[in-house]
C-alpha cells in the first residue's frame, strides 16, 4: 500500500434501520483530495437488498448521525454544510427524499440526536460558549480562568468555558430550548415513552472533575431542575428507556 492509496479508501458506519424495518440509513465517508478534507454523505438501501443503495444527502461537506423519526416520515441528521467555518447543525429531510431543512443555527456543532416518541421534537447536545467568545479575535479576548481539572479535549479544544449541554428543538425549527445548565458535562439524551421528560448522563456537582462519576438525571422536556436518578457507587451512561 502506498500513501496515495489513502485517497481511495471509503468508510461506512452508523447504520440505522427505519421504523418499518424496510430500509437502512448509513454514512459513507471518503477523502476529498482536492480539498484535503473528509467528505461524508448519508446513503439509504433496502434492508433485503432488493435495490441498489443510493446517496440520500448531498454530502458537500460532512453529513452524519442519521436518525429516523418514530413515525417514519423524516430522517434527521447533523451536517456542517456551508462555508468552511460552518458548524454541524440539525437538519431533517423527508424519508422519501427531497430538500433538507435546517432546524438549528448554533455557534457550536451538534451531536447525539434523539427523536421524541411523537416525532415532533429532537433532543441533542452542543457546547455552550462563554460570553468571552463574542470577541472573535483570540488576541483581544480576555484571559481564560479555569478552576476545574479538565479544561481541554483532543479534537475539541477548550471545554472549560464551553460546557456540553442538552437542548430540544421542534420540527418547525423554532429557537432551541436549553434543558441543562451549569458547570458540567452533559450528554446521551433519551426520551421517556410519553415524551414528557428526557433522561441524560452527566458529570456535574461540586467535585465532578475529581470524582469522575457519571450520573443519570431526569428533566422535564419543557425545562426545569433535573432529578438525580443514580448514586455514586458507579458511573452510569447511555440510558435507554424500556417501552
C-alpha positions as CSV (number, residue, x, y, z in Angstrom):
1,X,0.0,0.0,0.0
2,X,1.3,3.5,-0.9
3,X,0.4,6.8,0.7
4,X,-1.6,7.8,-2.4
5,X,-3.9,4.8,-1.8
6,X,-5.4,6.6,1.2
7,X,-7.4,8.7,-1.2
8,X,-9.2,5.6,-2.5
9,X,-10.4,4.5,1.0
10,X,-14.1,4.7,1.8
11,X,-15.6,4.1,5.3
12,X,-19.1,3.0,6.1
13,X,-20.7,3.4,9.6
14,X,-23.6,4.5,11.8
15,X,-26.4,2.2,10.3
16,X,-30.0,2.9,11.4
17,X,-33.0,0.8,10.5
18,X,-36.2,2.6,9.6
19,X,-39.2,2.1,12.0
20,X,-41.0,-0.2,9.5
21,X,-37.8,-2.3,9.1
22,X,-37.6,-2.0,5.3
23,X,-34.7,0.4,4.9
24,X,-31.3,1.2,6.4
25,X,-29.7,4.6,6.5
26,X,-25.9,4.8,7.0
27,X,-22.9,7.1,6.5
28,X,-20.3,6.8,3.7
29,X,-17.1,8.8,4.3
30,X,-14.2,9.4,1.9
31,X,-11.4,11.9,1.4
32,X,-11.6,14.8,-1.0
33,X,-8.1,15.0,-2.4
34,X,-8.5,18.4,-4.0
35,X,-9.9,20.0,-0.7
36,X,-7.6,17.9,1.5
37,X,-10.6,17.2,3.8
38,X,-13.1,14.4,4.6
39,X,-16.5,14.2,3.0
40,X,-19.4,12.2,4.2
41,X,-23.0,11.6,2.9
42,X,-25.9,9.6,4.1
43,X,-26.9,6.7,1.9
44,X,-30.1,4.6,2.1
45,X,-30.7,1.0,1.0
46,X,-33.4,-1.6,1.2
47,X,-32.8,-4.0,4.1
48,X,-33.5,-7.1,1.9
49,X,-31.0,-5.9,-0.8
50,X,-33.7,-5.7,-3.4
51,X,-32.5,-2.3,-4.6
52,X,-29.1,-0.7,-5.2
53,X,-28.0,1.6,-2.3
54,X,-28.4,5.3,-3.2
55,X,-27.0,8.5,-1.9
56,X,-29.6,10.4,0.1
57,X,-27.9,13.6,1.2
58,X,-25.6,15.9,-0.8
59,X,-22.5,15.4,1.3
60,X,-20.9,18.6,0.1
61,X,-19.0,18.5,3.4
62,X,-19.9,16.1,6.3
63,X,-23.3,14.7,6.9
64,X,-23.7,12.2,9.7
65,X,-25.7,10.8,12.6
66,X,-28.8,9.7,10.6
67,X,-31.9,9.2,12.8
68,X,-35.3,8.1,11.5
69,X,-38.3,9.7,13.2
70,X,-40.5,7.1,15.0
71,X,-43.4,7.8,12.6
72,X,-41.1,7.0,9.7
73,X,-41.8,10.4,7.9
74,X,-38.4,12.1,8.5
75,X,-34.7,11.4,8.6
76,X,-32.8,13.8,10.9
77,X,-29.0,14.2,10.6
78,X,-26.2,16.5,11.5
79,X,-24.3,18.5,8.8
80,X,-21.7,21.2,8.6
81,X,-22.7,22.1,5.0
82,X,-22.0,25.7,4.1
83,X,-18.8,27.7,4.3
84,X,-15.6,26.5,5.8
85,X,-16.4,27.9,9.3
86,X,-19.8,26.3,9.4
87,X,-20.6,24.2,12.5
88,X,-22.6,21.0,12.3
89,X,-26.3,21.7,12.7
90,X,-29.5,19.7,12.9
91,X,-31.3,19.0,9.6
92,X,-34.4,17.0,8.6
93,X,-35.2,15.6,5.2
94,X,-38.4,13.7,4.2
95,X,-38.0,10.0,4.4
96,X,-38.9,9.6,0.8
97,X,-36.3,12.2,-0.3
98,X,-36.3,15.9,-1.0
99,X,-34.8,19.1,0.2
100,X,-33.1,19.0,3.6
101,X,-34.4,21.6,6.1
102,X,-32.1,23.2,8.7
103,X,-33.5,23.3,12.3
104,X,-30.7,24.9,14.2
105,X,-28.2,27.8,13.7
106,X,-25.9,27.4,16.7
107,X,-22.3,28.6,17.3
108,X,-21.1,25.1,18.1
109,X,-21.6,21.7,16.5
110,X,-24.5,19.4,17.5
111,X,-24.4,15.8,18.3
112,X,-26.3,12.8,19.9
113,X,-29.6,13.4,18.2
114,X,-32.7,11.7,19.6
115,X,-36.3,11.9,18.4
116,X,-39.2,12.4,20.7
117,X,-41.7,9.5,20.6
118,X,-44.3,11.6,18.8
119,X,-41.8,12.7,16.1
120,X,-42.3,16.4,16.8
121,X,-39.1,17.2,18.6
122,X,-35.4,16.4,18.7
123,X,-33.1,16.3,21.7
124,X,-29.4,16.9,21.0
125,X,-26.2,18.1,22.6
126,X,-23.9,21.0,21.8
127,X,-21.3,23.1,23.6
128,X,-22.3,26.5,25.0
129,X,-19.7,29.2,24.8
130,X,-18.7,31.6,27.5
131,X,-19.5,35.3,26.7
132,X,-15.8,35.9,26.1
133,X,-16.2,34.1,22.7
134,X,-18.3,37.0,21.4
135,X,-14.9,38.6,20.7
136,X,-13.8,36.6,17.6
137,X,-10.2,37.8,17.7
138,X,-8.3,35.4,20.1
139,X,-5.7,38.1,20.8
140,X,-8.3,40.5,22.1
141,X,-10.2,38.0,24.1
142,X,-9.8,38.3,27.9
143,X,-7.6,35.6,29.6
144,X,-9.3,32.3,30.5
145,X,-9.5,31.4,34.2
146,X,-10.1,27.7,34.9
147,X,-10.9,26.2,38.3
148,X,-11.6,22.6,37.1
149,X,-9.1,19.8,36.4
150,X,-10.4,19.2,32.8
151,X,-10.3,22.2,30.5
152,X,-9.4,20.8,27.1
153,X,-10.0,17.8,24.8
154,X,-8.2,16.4,21.8
155,X,-10.0,17.4,18.5
156,X,-12.5,19.5,20.6
157,X,-10.3,22.3,22.1
158,X,-11.1,24.3,25.2
159,X,-14.0,22.8,27.2
160,X,-13.7,24.7,30.5
161,X,-15.6,27.7,29.0
162,X,-17.5,25.6,26.5
163,X,-19.5,23.0,28.5
164,X,-21.7,20.5,26.8
165,X,-25.4,20.7,27.4
166,X,-28.7,19.1,26.3
167,X,-31.1,21.0,24.1
168,X,-34.5,20.4,22.4
169,X,-35.7,21.8,19.1
170,X,-39.1,21.2,17.5
171,X,-39.7,20.1,13.9
172,X,-40.8,23.6,12.9
173,X,-37.3,24.9,13.7
174,X,-38.2,27.3,16.5
175,X,-35.4,28.5,18.8
176,X,-33.8,25.5,20.6
177,X,-34.5,25.2,24.3
178,X,-31.6,24.5,26.6
179,X,-32.5,21.8,29.2
180,X,-29.3,21.7,31.2
181,X,-27.1,24.4,32.6
182,X,-24.2,25.0,35.0
183,X,-20.6,23.8,35.2
184,X,-20.7,20.2,34.0
185,X,-20.6,17.9,31.0
186,X,-24.0,16.6,29.8
187,X,-24.9,14.1,27.1
188,X,-26.7,11.0,25.8
189,X,-30.3,12.3,25.9
190,X,-33.1,9.7,25.8
191,X,-36.9,10.4,25.9
192,X,-39.4,8.9,28.2
193,X,-42.0,6.9,26.2
194,X,-44.7,9.5,26.9
195,X,-42.4,12.3,25.5
196,X,-42.7,14.4,28.6
197,X,-39.2,14.0,30.0
198,X,-35.6,13.4,29.0
199,X,-33.1,11.4,30.8
200,X,-29.4,12.1,30.3
201,X,-25.9,11.3,31.6
202,X,-23.8,14.0,33.2
203,X,-20.7,14.8,35.3
204,X,-22.0,17.6,37.5
205,X,-21.8,18.6,41.1
206,X,-19.1,20.3,43.2
207,X,-16.4,17.7,42.6
208,X,-17.3,16.2,39.3
209,X,-13.9,16.7,37.8
210,X,-12.1,14.8,40.5
211,X,-14.8,12.1,41.4
212,X,-15.1,11.1,37.7
213,X,-18.6,9.8,38.3
214,X,-21.2,10.0,35.5
215,X,-24.7,10.0,36.9
216,X,-28.2,9.8,35.3
217,X,-30.6,12.6,35.6
218,X,-34.3,13.2,34.6
219,X,-35.6,16.6,33.4
220,X,-38.9,17.9,32.1
221,X,-38.8,18.3,28.3
222,X,-40.0,21.8,28.7
223,X,-37.2,22.7,31.1
224,X,-36.7,22.7,34.9
225,X,-34.4,21.4,37.6
226,X,-33.1,17.9,36.8
227,X,-33.7,15.0,39.3
228,X,-30.8,12.7,40.0
229,X,-31.6,9.0,39.4
230,X,-28.3,7.2,40.2
231,X,-25.9,7.4,43.1
232,X,-22.1,7.4,43.4
233,X,-21.5,3.6,43.5
234,X,-20.6,3.6,39.8
235,X,-20.7,5.6,36.6
236,X,-23.9,5.3,34.5
237,X,-24.0,6.1,30.8
238,X,-26.1,5.7,27.6
239,X,-29.6,5.5,29.1
240,X,-32.3,3.8,27.1
241,X,-36.0,3.5,28.3
242,X,-37.9,0.3,28.2
243,X,-41.1,0.7,26.0
